[in-house]
């Protein structure tokens, strides 16, 4: 239970006792200014409208009934009917001991116990390199997985690979043209990409190639021996390259069920759609007419009998429903697919493939280069993800050498990876996922507010204070000695962390955690400049060391939720 929950519980009790009002939907939020209190609620405005009474009158009645308790020592009223809560100083300082005792579990909960969430993210295509376009889905999806696990949900993170379909007929045709019916075991993903591009170039002059490619695809779908072995080779080589990227990013999936996994289920989906009257024939193809829902038709089978990724996605929803009975089914996919997911979810609903589970498209914007243009290589191709990561590592090495010339070669390599990967992820996760983001190495790798290195440096700085103090263990301290305004500010940042975690999970916006960490780090640096720690008297010194220990603890927990590691040296 978060602090907001505690306040809501007390308010609901008063509402029941005094107004016989249950189930009202009201908010408890942070006021915009400190003088307005630590928490504020609009409950009087809500109940005033419900009972047709003056909200200020109700607010004053609530204030008198809520009074003081362990958590707050003052309740005030502000126009037009807000009720403000001021935290009790003794209660606040006592929370520090609780935070330290909970350690790396601070902020977690069991609110998701017994509930399953399926999160579909990353989803690169076999026989193609991962590019910058896969980055946002991968890091946002992984962070949403982490947040839900932290709140007690069973999480199924699924990498729904693009590993089946018409592109493989084209690829196999072009492969056979060059290599015949021999298996080239040392083929690379780059070579596969070139084969695919060459096919399209040649097909412009020889359109009859498309028909031959469809025949090759049919052989693959029928598991004809050579074509299937060739597909397995493409799959195996691609997966080896994908896993190199995922290992660097520290991303792990529970399942890797690509389109091929569902291929045998597709005839059943079509048969069911026809039987239930959901699908209809249109010019030789099969569509789902969604006109009465204000949506264009969804094509689920082509005139030539070929299935589409929509057919595969419907089979996927059905499989997940039957296998996991999830509470939520989340798709972390770019903004451009909004209409498609509306069509897909409505069709799934008509087929009865999902019951009460929440179907959500977790959409996001583009990654743009420094000038606001689409990121690409000098040749105009989409920027390769592994090349971007390696570029970041080299740039991080340069920055680290300026800051610390004493690191060994091994330490430099390790630290550069942590900082570069943290910078890449945090640049994405610290911003609203709905907007386009700018990929700017100078901004991402600087040590100022708004970057991963800033938070990593804050963590390392706290650790260095402990090395100087030679006080590594938590000792019994009197936290009531922490009376400085900068200390109170830090403690409030710390107690609000669980609420940031929950909000980030509920809204599918990891940037809520990132922004909270950035504020915590800024308040720490301000505190460190204003208040002596190591030179303070013994009792206050110990209390202050515990305070900054909690700061480092929360920064580490928060960064781990975002998939960002903390280095020991910088």
Buried (B, 14 or more C-beta within 10 A) or exposed (E): EBBBBBBBEBBBEBBEEBBEBEEEEBEBEBBEEEEBBBBBBBBBBBBBEEEEBEBBEBBBBBBEBBEEEEBBBBBBBBEEBBBBBBBBBEBBBEBBBEBBEBEEEBBBBEBBEEBBBBBBBBBBBBBBBBBBBBBBBBBBBBBBBBBBBBBBBBBBBBBBBBBBBBBBBBBBBBBBBEBEEEEBEEBEBEBBBEBBEBBEEBBEEEEEBBEBBBEBBBBBBEEBEBBBEBBEBBBEBBBEBBEEBBEBBBBEBBBBBBBBBBBEBBEEBBEBBBEEEBBEEEEEBBBBBBEEEEBEBBBBBBEEEBBBBBBBBBBBBBBBBEEBEBBBBBBBBBBEEEEBBBBBBBBBBBBEBBEEBEBBBBBBBBBBBEEEEBBEEEEEEBBBBBEBBBBBBEBBBEBBEEEBEEBEEEBBBBBBBBBBBBBBBBBBBBBEBEEBBBBBBEBBBBBEEBBBBBBBBBBBBBBEBBEEBEBEEBEEBEBEBBEBEBBBBBBBBBBBBBBBBBBBBEEBBBBBBBBBBBBBBBBBBEBBEEBEBEEBEEEBBBBBBBBBBBBBBBBBBBBBBBBBBBBEBB
